[in-house]
Amino acid sequence: MSELVTGEAVALELRPAKLPSRALAMLLDLVAIGLVYTVVTIVVVMSTASLDEAAQAALAVAAFILVLVGAPIAVETLSHGRSLGKMACGLRVVRDDGGPIRFRHALVRGAVGVVEILMTFGVVACIASLVSARGRRLGDVVAGTLVVRERVPAGRTGFVPPPPPWLSGRFAELDLSAVPDGLWLAVRQYLTRMGQLDPQVGWAMAEQLASEVAACTGTPAPQGVPSAAYLAAVVQERQVREARRASGARAPQSPAVAPHPSAGVPSPSAAGAGVPVPVVEVAPSDPAGERRSSGGFAPPA
């Protein structure tokens, strides 16, 4: 993964494309461009048979530049960095800040690509991609672009084991604001993979992570609590707080509705202040026992 920082100071984690996938995409692009160039050359030769040699040579050079140089630039500009080969391999050209490329980026990549790909049969591009840490060729370095993978294999999400029941809710008052995100990620990775570790190695990692979490929170781990169980309980408490924060922390309270004066229903403040309450009586002639107030109001059945 490669971390890029956008203009808004947002860190993006992208997966740069390596040499094998880029070489396959370039090979597919060259095959497609070669077929188009062959068809265009045949059409130009047949249509300019009556012209002199100078005109035919000029048209041949123009067809070469338009098809082998102009077409890839136009395709990358219109598709925002996705040529035919890159779409087949799940790649895309982006700027250094992670944004889509524009015409000037595609123009610089295409102009430099004539030298490092077409004239040297891709040798210079392969060497530059092998030397670069992010697999960039010279055209990417000059244009300020990067080829990244769009289709990343979806890995299985690790299941964080829950803590023992007697530890649930025990750290509700713990201050977790000082724990950095990197430490949370390390704890989560340990909990999801602790079953695959050697027991001694796993125990040492749990002790170290628990001591780091305790140092950030300012509260030591309880005595007699295993380090792995302590980490699981702390992670669960953080998840509970995040869920509570996402749901608004508490349900909105319904506003109190003042009763209508004719309903004869007292408010709590009026009852506490000694205001007389209308008497509710049951009419003896009513077999259903409907309540009727002294004012003649009967609740709906």
TORLUM-418766 format. One line per 8 residues: for each residue x, y, z of N, C-alpha, C. Coordinates in Angstrom, 1 decimal. Layout:
N
X:Y:Z:X:Y:Z:X:Y:Z  ... .
END
This chain:
301
0.8:-1.2:0.0:0.0:0.0:0.0:0.9:1.2:0.0  0.4:2.3:-0.7:1.1:3.5:-0.8:0.2:4.6:-0.3  0.7:5.5:0.6:-0.1:6.5:1.2:0.1:7.8:0.5  -0.9:8.4:-0.1:-0.9:9.6:-0.8:-1.7:10.6:0.0  -1.2:11.9:-0.1:-1.9:13.0:0.7:-2.5:13.9:-0.4  -3.8:14.1:-0.3:-4.5:15.0:-1.2:-4.3:16.4:-0.9  -4.8:17.3:-1.7:-4.7:18.8:-1.4:-5.5:19.2:-0.2  -6.5:18.4:0.2:-7.2:18.7:1.4:-6.7:18.0:2.6 .
-5.4:17.5:2.5:-4.7:16.9:3.6:-5.4:15.6:4.1  -6.0:14.9:3.1:-6.6:13.6:3.4:-5.7:12.5:2.9  -5.3:11.6:3.7:-4.4:10.5:3.4:-5.2:9.4:2.6  -4.7:9.0:1.5:-5.3:7.9:0.7:-4.3:6.8:0.6  -4.9:5.6:0.8:-4.1:4.4:0.7:-4.4:3.7:-0.6  -3.4:3.7:-1.5:-3.6:3.1:-2.9:-2.6:2.0:-3.0  -2.9:1.1:-3.9:-2.0:0.0:-4.2:-1.4:0.2:-5.6  -0.1:0.6:-5.6:0.5:0.9:-6.9:0.6:-0.4:-7.8 .
0.5:-0.3:-9.1:0.6:-1.4:-10.0:2.1:-1.7:-10.2  2.4:-3.0:-10.1:3.7:-3.5:-10.3:4.0:-3.8:-11.8  5.3:-4.2:-12.1:5.7:-4.3:-13.4:4.9:-5.4:-14.2  4.6:-6.6:-13.7:3.9:-7.6:-14.5:2.6:-7.1:-15.0  1.8:-6.5:-14.1:0.4:-6.1:-14.5:0.5:-4.9:-15.5  1.5:-4.0:-15.3:1.7:-2.9:-16.2:2.2:-3.4:-17.5  3.1:-4.4:-17.5:3.6:-4.9:-18.8:2.4:-5.6:-19.6  1.6:-6.3:-18.9:0.5:-7.0:-19.6:-0.5:-5.9:-20.2 .
-0.8:-4.9:-19.4:-1.7:-3.8:-19.9:-1.1:-3.1:-21.1  0.2:-2.9:-21.0:0.9:-2.2:-22.2:0.9:-3.1:-23.4  1.1:-4.4:-23.2:1.1:-5.3:-24.3:-0.3:-5.3:-25.0  -1.3:-5.3:-24.2:-2.7:-5.3:-24.8:-2.9:-4.0:-25.5  -2.4:-2.9:-25.0:-2.6:-1.6:-25.6:-1.8:-1.6:-27.0  -0.6:-2.1:-27.0:0.2:-2.1:-28.2:-0.5:-3.0:-29.3  -1.0:-4.1:-28.9:-1.7:-5.0:-29.8:-2.9:-4.2:-30.4  -3.7:-3.6:-29.6:-4.9:-2.8:-30.1:-4.4:-1.7:-31.0 .
-3.4:-1.0:-30.6:-2.9:0.2:-31.4:-2.3:-0.4:-32.7  -1.6:-1.5:-32.7:-1.0:-2.0:-33.9:-2.1:-2.4:-34.9  -3.2:-3.0:-34.4:-4.3:-3.4:-35.3:-4.9:-2.1:-36.0  -5.1:-1.1:-35.1:-5.7:0.1:-35.7:-4.7:0.8:-36.6  -3.5:0.8:-36.3:-2.5:1.4:-37.2:-2.4:0.7:-38.5  -2.5:-0.7:-38.5:-2.5:-1.4:-39.7:-3.6:-1.1:-40.6  -4.8:-1.0:-40.0:-6.0:-0.7:-40.8:-5.9:0.7:-41.4  -5.4:1.7:-40.6:-5.3:3.1:-41.1:-4.3:3.2:-42.2 .
-3.2:2.4:-42.0:-2.1:2.5:-43.1:-2.6:1.9:-44.4  -3.4:0.8:-44.3:-3.9:0.3:-45.6:-4.9:1.2:-46.2  -5.7:1.9:-45.4:-6.7:2.9:-46.0:-5.9:4.0:-46.6  -4.9:4.5:-45.9:-4.1:5.7:-46.4:-3.4:5.3:-47.7  -2.8:4.1:-47.8:-2.1:3.7:-49.0:-3.1:3.6:-50.2  -4.2:3.0:-49.9:-5.2:2.8:-51.0:-5.8:4.1:-51.5  -5.9:5.1:-50.6:-6.6:6.3:-51.0:-5.6:7.3:-51.5  -4.3:7.1:-51.3:-3.3:8.1:-51.8:-2.4:7.5:-52.9 .
-2.9:6.5:-53.6:-2.1:5.8:-54.6:-1.8:6.8:-55.8  -2.6:7.7:-56.0:-2.4:8.6:-57.2:-1.6:9.8:-56.8  -1.2:10.0:-55.5:-0.4:11.1:-55.1:1.1:10.8:-55.3  1.9:11.8:-55.2:3.4:11.6:-55.3:4.0:11.1:-54.0  5.3:10.8:-54.1:5.9:10.1:-52.9:6.0:11.0:-51.7  6.2:12.3:-51.9:6.3:13.2:-50.8:5.0:13.3:-50.0  3.8:13.4:-50.8:2.5:13.4:-50.1:2.2:12.1:-49.4  2.6:11.0:-50.0:2.4:9.7:-49.3:3.2:9.6:-48.0 .
4.5:10.1:-48.1:5.3:10.1:-46.9:4.8:11.0:-45.8  4.3:12.1:-46.2:3.7:13.1:-45.2:2.4:12.5:-44.5  1.6:11.8:-45.3:0.4:11.2:-44.7:0.8:10.0:-43.9  1.8:9.3:-44.2:2.2:8.2:-43.4:2.8:8.6:-42.0  3.5:9.7:-42.1:4.0:10.2:-40.8:2.9:10.8:-39.9  1.9:11.4:-40.6:0.8:11.9:-39.8:-0.1:10.8:-39.2  -0.3:9.7:-40.0:-1.0:8.6:-39.5:-0.2:7.9:-38.3  1.1:7.9:-38.4:1.9:7.3:-37.3:1.7:8.1:-36.0 .
1.8:9.4:-36.1:1.7:10.3:-35.0:0.3:10.2:-34.4  -0.7:10.3:-35.2:-2.1:10.3:-34.7:-2.5:9.0:-34.1  -2.1:7.9:-34.6:-2.5:6.6:-34.1:-1.6:6.2:-33.0  -0.3:6.2:-33.1:0.5:5.6:-32.1:0.8:6.6:-30.9  0.6:7.9:-31.1:0.9:8.9:-30.1:-0.4:9.6:-29.7  -1.2:10.1:-30.6:-2.4:10.9:-30.3:-3.5:10.0:-29.8  -3.7:8.8:-30.3:-4.8:8.0:-29.8:-4.7:7.6:-28.4  -3.5:7.1:-27.9:-3.4:6.8:-26.5:-3.6:8.0:-25.6 .
-3.1:9.2:-26.0:-3.3:10.4:-25.2:-4.8:10.7:-25.1  -5.5:10.6:-26.2:-6.9:10.9:-26.2:-7.7:9.9:-25.4  -7.4:8.7:-25.5:-8.1:7.6:-24.7:-7.9:7.8:-23.2  -6.6:8.1:-22.8:-6.4:8.3:-21.4:-7.0:9.6:-20.9  -7.1:10.6:-21.7:-7.7:11.8:-21.3:-9.2:11.7:-21.1  -9.9:11.1:-22.1:-11.3:10.9:-22.1:-11.8:9.9:-21.0  -11.0:8.9:-20.8:-11.4:7.8:-19.8:-10.8:8.0:-18.4  -10.1:9.2:-18.2:-9.5:9.5:-16.9:-8.5:8.5:-16.5 .
-7.6:8.1:-17.4:-6.5:7.2:-17.1:-6.8:5.8:-17.3  -7.8:5.4:-18.0:-8.0:3.9:-18.2:-8.0:3.6:-19.7  -6.9:3.0:-20.2:-6.9:2.6:-21.6:-7.5:1.2:-21.7  -7.5:0.6:-22.9:-8.1:-0.7:-23.0:-7.3:-1.8:-22.2  -6.0:-1.8:-22.3:-5.3:-2.7:-21.5:-5.4:-2.5:-20.0  -5.4:-1.3:-19.6:-5.6:-1.0:-18.1:-7.0:-1.4:-17.6  -8.0:-1.2:-18.4:-9.3:-1.7:-18.0:-9.4:-3.2:-17.9  -8.7:-3.9:-18.8:-8.7:-5.4:-18.7:-7.9:-5.9:-17.5 .
-6.9:-5.1:-17.1:-6.0:-5.5:-15.9:-6.5:-4.9:-14.6  -7.5:-4.0:-14.7:-7.9:-3.3:-13.5:-7.0:-2.3:-13.0  -6.4:-1.5:-13.9:-5.5:-0.4:-13.5:-6.0:0.9:-13.9  -5.5:2.0:-13.4:-5.9:3.3:-13.7:-4.7:4.3:-13.4  -4.5:5.3:-14.2:-3.5:6.3:-14.1:-4.1:7.4:-13.3  -3.5:7.8:-12.1:-4.0:8.9:-11.3:-2.8:9.9:-11.1  -3.2:11.0:-10.5:-2.2:12.0:-10.2:-1.5:11.6:-8.9  -0.4:12.3:-8.5:0.3:12.0:-7.3:-0.6:12.2:-6.1 .
-1.6:13.1:-6.2:-2.4:13.3:-5.0:-3.7:12.4:-5.1  -3.7:11.5:-6.0:-4.9:10.6:-6.1:-6.0:11.0:-7.0  -5.9:12.2:-7.5:-7.0:12.7:-8.4:-6.9:12.2:-9.8  -7.9:12.4:-10.6:-7.9:12.0:-12.0:-7.0:12.8:-12.8  -6.4:12.2:-13.9:-5.4:12.9:-14.7:-6.2:13.8:-15.7  -5.5:14.8:-16.3:-6.0:15.7:-17.3:-5.2:15.5:-18.6  -5.5:16.4:-19.5:-4.8:16.3:-20.8:-3.3:16.5:-20.7  -2.9:17.4:-19.9:-1.4:17.7:-19.8:-0.7:16.5:-19.3 .
-1.3:15.7:-18.3:-0.7:14.6:-17.8:-0.6:13.5:-18.8  -1.7:13.3:-19.6:-1.6:12.3:-20.6:-0.7:12.6:-21.7  -0.6:13.9:-22.0:0.3:14.4:-23.1:1.8:14.1:-22.7  2.1:14.4:-21.5:3.5:14.2:-21.1:3.8:12.7:-21.0  2.9:11.9:-20.5:3.1:10.5:-20.5:3.3:9.9:-21.9  2.4:10.4:-22.8:2.5:9.9:-24.2:3.8:10.3:-24.9  4.2:11.6:-24.7:5.4:12.1:-25.3:6.7:11.3:-24.9  6.8:11.1:-23.5:7.9:10.4:-23.0:7.8:8.9:-23.4 .
6.6:8.4:-23.5:6.4:7.0:-23.8:6.9:6.7:-25.2  7.0:7.7:-26.1:7.5:7.4:-27.5:9.0:7.0:-27.4  9.7:7.6:-26.5:11.1:7.3:-26.4:11.4:6.1:-25.5  10.7:6.0:-24.4:11.0:4.9:-23.5:10.3:3.6:-23.8  9.3:3.6:-24.6:8.5:2.4:-25.0:8.7:2.1:-26.4  8.3:3.0:-27.3:8.3:2.7:-28.8:9.8:2.6:-29.3  10.6:3.6:-29.0:12.0:3.6:-29.6:12.9:2.6:-28.9  12.7:2.2:-27.7:13.6:1.3:-27.0:12.9:0.0:-26.7 .
11.7:-0.3:-27.3:10.9:-1.5:-27.2:10.6:-1.8:-25.7  10.4:-0.8:-24.9:10.0:-0.9:-23.5:11.1:-1.2:-22.6  12.3:-1.3:-23.0:13.4:-1.6:-22.1:13.6:-0.5:-21.0  13.6:0.7:-21.4:13.8:1.8:-20.5:12.7:1.9:-19.5  11.4:1.6:-20.0:10.3:1.7:-19.1:10.3:0.5:-18.1  10.8:-0.7:-18.5:10.9:-1.8:-17.5:12.0:-1.5:-16.5  13.1:-1.0:-16.9:14.2:-0.7:-15.9:13.7:0.4:-14.9  13.0:1.4:-15.4:12.5:2.5:-14.5:11.5:1.9:-13.6 .
10.6:1.1:-14.0:9.6:0.5:-13.1:10.2:-0.4:-12.1  11.3:-1.1:-12.4:11.9:-2.0:-11.4:12.7:-1.2:-10.4  13.3:0.0:-10.8:14.0:0.8:-9.9:13.1:1.6:-8.9  12.0:2.0:-9.5:11.0:2.8:-8.7:10.4:2.0:-7.6  10.2:2.6:-6.4:9.5:1.9:-5.3:8.0:1.7:-5.6  7.4:2.6:-6.4:6.0:2.5:-6.7:5.8:2.1:-8.1  6.8:1.5:-8.8:6.6:1.0:-10.1:6.4:2.0:-11.2  6.9:3.2:-11.0:6.6:4.3:-12.0:7.7:4.3:-13.1 .
7.3:4.5:-14.3:8.2:4.7:-15.4:8.6:6.2:-15.5  9.5:6.5:-16.5:9.9:7.9:-16.6:8.8:8.9:-16.9  7.8:8.4:-17.8:6.7:9.3:-18.1:5.9:9.6:-16.9  5.7:8.7:-16.0:5.0:8.9:-14.7:5.7:9.9:-13.8  7.0:9.8:-13.8:7.8:10.7:-12.9:7.8:12.1:-13.5  7.9:12.3:-14.8:7.9:13.6:-15.4:6.5:14.2:-15.3  5.4:13.4:-15.5:4.0:13.9:-15.5:3.5:14.0:-14.1  4.1:13.4:-13.1:3.5:13.5:-11.8:2.3:12.6:-11.6 .
2.4:11.4:-12.2:1.3:10.4:-12.2:1.7:9.1:-11.5  0.7:8.3:-11.3:1.0:7.0:-10.7:-0.1:6.0:-11.2  0.3:4.8:-11.6:-0.6:3.7:-12.0:-1.0:2.9:-10.8  -2.2:2.8:-10.5:-2.7:2.1:-9.3:-3.6:1.0:-9.7  -3.9:0.1:-8.8:-4.8:-1.0:-9.0:-6.2:-0.6:-8.5  -7.2:-0.8:-9.4:-8.6:-0.5:-9.0:-9.3:-1.7:-8.4  -9.0:-2.9:-9.0:-9.6:-4.1:-8.5:-8.6:-4.8:-7.6  -8.8:-4.7:-6.3:-8.0:-5.3:-5.3:-8.7:-6.5:-4.8 .
-8.0:-7.7:-4.7:-8.7:-8.9:-4.2:-9.2:-8.7:-2.8  -10.5:-9.0:-2.6:-11.2:-8.7:-1.4:-10.7:-9.8:-0.4  -10.1:-9.4:0.7:-9.7:-10.3:1.7:-10.8:-10.5:2.7  -10.7:-11.7:3.4:-11.7:-11.9:4.4:-11.5:-11.1:5.6  -12.5:-10.4:6.1:-12.4:-9.6:7.3:-12.2:-10.4:8.5  -11.1:-10.1:9.3:-10.9:-10.8:10.5:-11.9:-10.6:11.5  -12.3:-11.7:12.2:-13.3:-11.6:13.3:-12.6:-11.3:14.6  -12.9:-10.2:15.2:-12.4:-9.9:16.5:-13.1:-10.7:17.6 .
-12.5:-11.6:18.3:-13.2:-12.4:19.3:-13.7:-11.5:20.5  -14.8:-11.8:21.0:-15.4:-11.0:22.1:-14.7:-11.3:23.4  -14.7:-10.4:24.4:-14.0:-10.7:25.6:-14.9:-11.6:26.5  -14.4:-12.1:27.6:-15.2:-12.9:28.5:-16.4:-12.1:29.0  -17.5:-12.8:29.3:-18.7:-12.0:29.8:-18.4:-11.2:31.0  -17.6:-11.6:31.9:-17.3:-10.9:33.1:-16.5:-9.6:32.9  -16.0:-9.4:31.7:-15.2:-8.2:31.4:-16.0:-7.2:30.6  -17.2:-7.6:30.1:-18.0:-6.7:29.2:-18.5:-5.6:30.1 .
-18.2:-4.4:29.6:-18.6:-3.2:30.3:-17.8:-2.8:31.5  -16.7:-3.5:31.7:-15.9:-3.1:32.9:-15.0:-1.9:32.7  -14.8:-1.5:31.4:-13.9:-0.4:31.1:-14.7:0.7:30.5  -16.0:0.9:31.0:-16.8:2.0:30.5:-16.3:3.4:30.8  -15.6:3.5:31.9:-15.0:4.8:32.3:-13.6:5.0:31.9  -13.1:4.1:31.1:-11.7:4.3:30.7:-11.5:5.3:29.6  -10.5:6.2:29.7:-10.3:7.2:28.7:-9.4:6.6:27.5  -10.1:6.5:26.4:-9.4:5.9:25.2:-9.0:7.0:24.2 .
-9.1:8.2:24.5:-8.9:9.3:23.5:-7.4:9.4:23.1  -6.5:9.0:24.0:-5.1:9.1:23.8:-4.5:8.0:23.0  -5.2:6.9:22.8:-4.7:5.8:22.1:-4.6:6.1:20.6  -3.5:6.0:20.0:-3.4:6.3:18.5:-4.0:5.3:17.7  -4.3:5.7:16.4:-5.0:4.8:15.5:-4.0:3.6:15.1  -2.7:3.9:15.1:-1.8:2.8:14.7:-1.8:1.7:15.8  -1.9:2.1:17.0:-2.0:1.1:18.1:-3.3:0.3:18.0  -4.4:1.0:17.7:-5.7:0.3:17.6:-5.6:-0.8:16.5 .
-5.0:-0.4:15.4:-4.8:-1.3:14.2:-4.0:-2.5:14.6  -2.9:-2.3:15.4:-2.0:-3.4:15.8:-2.8:-4.3:16.7  -3.6:-3.8:17.6:-4.3:-4.6:18.6:-5.4:-5.4:17.8  -6.0:-4.8:16.8:-7.1:-5.5:16.1:-6.4:-6.6:15.2  -5.3:-6.4:14.6:-4.6:-7.4:13.9:-4.2:-8.5:14.7  -3.7:-8.2:15.9:-3.3:-9.3:16.8:-4.5:-10.2:17.3  -5.6:-9.5:17.6:-6.8:-10.3:18.0:-7.4:-11.2:16.9  -7.3:-10.7:15.7:-7.8:-11.5:14.6:-6.9:-12.6:14.2 .
-5.6:-12.6:14.5:-4.6:-13.6:14.1:-4.0:-14.3:15.3  -4.4:-14.1:16.5:-3.7:-14.7:17.6:-3.8:-16.2:17.6  -4.9:-16.7:17.0:-5.0:-18.2:16.9:-4.0:-18.8:15.9  -3.3:-18.0:15.1:-2.3:-18.5:14.1:-0.9:-18.3:14.6  -0.7:-17.7:15.8:0.6:-17.4:16.3:1.0:-18.5:17.2  2.3:-18.6:17.4:2.9:-19.5:18.4:2.5:-19.0:19.8  2.2:-19.9:20.7:1.7:-19.4:22.0:2.6:-18.5:22.7  3.9:-18.8:22.7:4.8:-17.9:23.4:4.9:-16.5:22.7 .
5.0:-16.6:21.4:5.0:-15.3:20.6:3.8:-14.5:20.8  2.6:-15.2:20.8:1.3:-14.5:21.0:1.2:-13.9:22.4  1.7:-14.6:23.4:1.7:-14.1:24.8:2.6:-12.9:24.9  3.7:-12.9:24.3:4.6:-11.7:24.4:4.0:-10.5:23.7  3.4:-10.7:22.5:2.8:-9.6:21.8:1.6:-9.1:22.6  0.8:-9.9:23.2:-0.3:-9.4:24.0:0.2:-8.6:25.2  1.3:-9.0:25.8:1.8:-8.3:26.9:2.3:-6.9:26.5  3.0:-6.9:25.4:3.5:-5.6:24.9:2.4:-4.6:24.5 .
1.4:-5.2:23.8:0.3:-4.3:23.3:-0.5:-3.8:24.5  -0.7:-4.7:25.5:-1.5:-4.3:26.7:-0.8:-3.2:27.5  0.5:-3.3:27.6:1.3:-2.3:28.3:1.2:-1.0:27.5  1.3:-1.0:26.2:1.2:0.2:25.4:-0.2:0.9:25.6  -1.3:0.1:25.5:-2.6:0.6:25.7:-2.8:1.2:27.1  -2.2:0.5:28.1:-2.3:1.0:29.5:-1.6:2.3:29.7  -0.4:2.4:29.0:0.4:3.6:29.1:-0.4:4.8:28.4  -1.1:4.5:27.4:-1.9:5.6:26.7:-3.1:6.0:27.5 .
-3.8:5.1:28.1:-5.0:5.4:28.9:-4.6:5.9:30.3  -3.4:5.7:30.8:-3.1:6.1:32.1:-3.6:5.2:33.2  -4.2:4.1:32.9:-4.8:3.1:33.8:-4.2:1.8:33.6  -3.5:1.2:34.5:-3.0:-0.2:34.3:-4.0:-1.2:34.1  -3.7:-2.3:33.5:-4.6:-3.4:33.3:-4.9:-4.0:34.7  -6.1:-4.5:34.9:-6.5:-5.1:36.2:-5.6:-6.4:36.5  -5.3:-6.6:37.7:-4.6:-7.7:38.1:-5.3:-9.0:37.9  -4.6:-10.0:37.4:-5.3:-11.3:37.1:-6.0:-11.4:35.8 .
-6.1:-10.4:35.0:-6.8:-10.4:33.7:-5.8:-10.7:32.7  -6.0:-11.7:31.8:-5.0:-12.0:30.8:-5.0:-10.8:29.8  -3.8:-10.7:29.2:-3.6:-9.5:28.3:-4.5:-9.6:27.1  -4.6:-10.8:26.5:-5.5:-10.9:25.4:-7.0:-10.6:25.7  -7.4:-11.0:26.9:-8.8:-10.7:27.3:-8.9:-9.2:27.5  -7.9:-8.6:28.1:-7.9:-7.1:28.4:-8.0:-6.4:27.1  -7.2:-6.8:26.1:-7.3:-6.1:24.8:-8.6:-6.3:24.1  -9.2:-7.5:24.2:-10.5:-7.7:23.6:-11.6:-6.8:24.2 .
-11.5:-6.7:25.5:-12.5:-5.9:26.2:-12.3:-4.4:25.9  -11.1:-3.9:25.8:-10.9:-2.5:25.4:-11.4:-2.2:24.0  -11.1:-3.2:23.1:-11.6:-3.0:21.7:-13.1:-3.0:21.6  -13.7:-3.9:22.4:-15.2:-3.9:22.4:-15.7:-2.6:23.0  -15.1:-2.0:24.0:-15.6:-0.8:24.6:-15.4:0.3:23.5  -14.4:0.3:22.8:-14.2:1.4:21.7:-15.3:1.2:20.6  -15.6:0.0:20.2:-16.6:-0.3:19.2:-18.0:0.2:19.8  -18.3:-0.1:21.0:-19.5:0.4:21.6:-19.6:1.9:21.6 .
-18.6:2.6:21.9:-18.6:4.0:21.9:-18.7:4.6:20.5  -18.1:4.0:19.6:-18.2:4.5:18.2:-19.7:4.2:17.7  -20.2:3.1:18.0:-21.6:2.8:17.6:-22.6:3.8:18.3  -22.3:4.1:19.5:-23.2:5.1:20.3:-23.0:6.5:19.7  -21.8:6.8:19.3:-21.6:8.1:18.7:-22.2:8.2:17.3  -22.2:7.1:16.6:-22.8:7.1:15.2:-24.3:7.2:15.3  -24.9:6.6:16.3:-26.4:6.6:16.4:-26.9:7.8:17.2  -26.0:8.8:17.5:-26.5:10.0:18.1:-26.5:10.0:19.6 .
-25.8:8.9:20.2:-25.6:8.8:21.7:-26.9:8.5:22.4  -28.0:9.1:22.1:-29.3:8.9:22.8:-30.4:9.2:21.9  -31.6:8.6:22.1:-32.7:8.8:21.3:-33.3:10.2:21.6  -33.8:10.9:20.6:-34.4:12.2:20.9:-35.7:12.1:21.7  -35.8:12.9:22.7:-37.0:12.9:23.5:-38.1:13.6:22.9  -39.3:13.0:23.0:-40.5:13.7:22.4:-40.9:14.9:23.2  -41.2:16.0:22.6:-41.6:17.2:23.4:-42.9:17.0:24.1  -43.0:17.6:25.3:-44.2:17.5:26.1:-45.3:18.3:25.4 .
-46.5:17.7:25.3:-47.7:18.4:24.7:-48.6:18.8:25.8  -48.9:20.1:25.8:-49.8:20.6:26.9:-51.2:20.2:26.6  -51.9:19.7:27.6:-53.3:19.2:27.4:-54.2:20.4:27.1  -55.3:20.1:26.4:-56.3:21.1:26.2:-57.1:21.4:27.4  -57.4:22.7:27.7:-58.1:23.0:29.0:-59.4:22.2:29.1  -60.1:22.0:28.0:-61.4:21.3:28.1:-61.3:19.8:28.3  -60.1:19.3:28.3:-60.0:17.8:28.4:-60.0:17.4:29.9  -59.8:18.3:30.8:-59.8:18.0:32.2:-58.7:17.2:32.7 .
-57.5:17.2:31.9:-56.4:16.4:32.3:-55.4:17.3:32.9  -55.0:17.1:34.2:-54.1:18.1:34.8:-52.6:17.8:34.4  -51.8:18.9:34.3:-50.4:18.7:34.1:-49.7:18.4:35.4  -48.5:17.8:35.4:-47.8:17.5:36.6:-47.5:18.7:37.5  -47.2:19.8:36.8:-46.9:21.0:37.6:-48.2:21.5:38.3  -49.3:21.4:37.7:-50.5:21.9:38.3:-51.0:21.0:39.4  -50.7:19.7:39.3:-51.1:18.8:40.3:-50.2:19.0:41.6  -48.9:19.3:41.3:-48.1:19.5:42.5:-48.3:20.8:43.1 .
-48.9:21.8:42.5:-49.2:23.1:43.1:-50.5:23.2:43.8  -51.2:22.1:43.9:-52.5:22.1:44.6:-53.7:22.5:43.8  -53.6:22.5:42.5:-54.7:22.9:41.7:-55.7:21.7:41.7  -57.0:22.0:42.0:-58.0:21.0:42.0:-58.1:20.2:40.7  -58.2:18.9:40.9:-58.3:18.0:39.7:-59.8:17.6:39.5  -60.3:17.7:38.3:-61.6:17.3:38.0:-61.8:15.8:38.4  -62.9:15.5:39.0:-63.2:14.1:39.5:-63.7:13.3:38.3  -63.2:12.1:38.2:-63.7:11.2:37.2:-64.5:10.1:37.8 .
-65.7:9.9:37.4:-66.6:9.0:38.0:-67.2:8.0:37.0  -67.7:6.9:37.4:-68.3:5.9:36.6:-69.8:5.9:36.7  -70.4:6.1:35.6:-71.9:6.1:35.7:-72.4:4.7:36.0  -73.3:4.6:37.0:-73.8:3.3:37.3:-74.7:2.7:36.3  -75.3:3.5:35.4:-76.2:3.0:34.4:-75.4:2.5:33.1  -74.0:2.7:33.1:-73.2:2.3:32.0:-72.7:0.9:32.2  -73.2:-0.1:31.5:-72.7:-1.5:31.8:-71.3:-1.7:31.4  -70.7:-0.9:30.4:-69.3:-1.1:30.0:-68.4:-0.5:30.9 .
-68.8:0.3:31.8:-68.0:1.0:32.8:-67.2:2.1:32.2  -67.7:2.8:31.2:-67.0:3.9:30.6:-66.8:5.0:31.6  -65.6:5.6:31.5:-65.3:6.7:32.4:-65.9:8.0:31.8  -66.5:8.8:32.7:-67.1:10.1:32.2:-66.6:11.1:33.2  -66.2:12.2:32.8:-65.8:13.3:33.6:-67.0:14.1:34.0  -66.7:15.0:35.0:-67.8:15.8:35.5:-68.2:16.8:34.5  -67.4:17.1:33.5:-67.7:18.0:32.4:-68.5:17.4:31.3  -68.8:16.0:31.4:-69.5:15.3:30.3:-68.6:14.8:29.2 .
-67.2:14.8:29.4:-66.3:14.3:28.3:-66.0:12.8:28.6  -66.2:12.0:27.6:-65.9:10.6:27.7:-64.7:10.2:26.7  -63.7:9.5:27.2:-62.6:9.1:26.3:-63.2:8.2:25.2  -62.6:8.3:24.1:-63.0:7.4:23.0:-62.8:6.0:23.3  -63.7:5.1:22.8:-63.6:3.7:23.1:-62.5:3.1:22.3 .
END
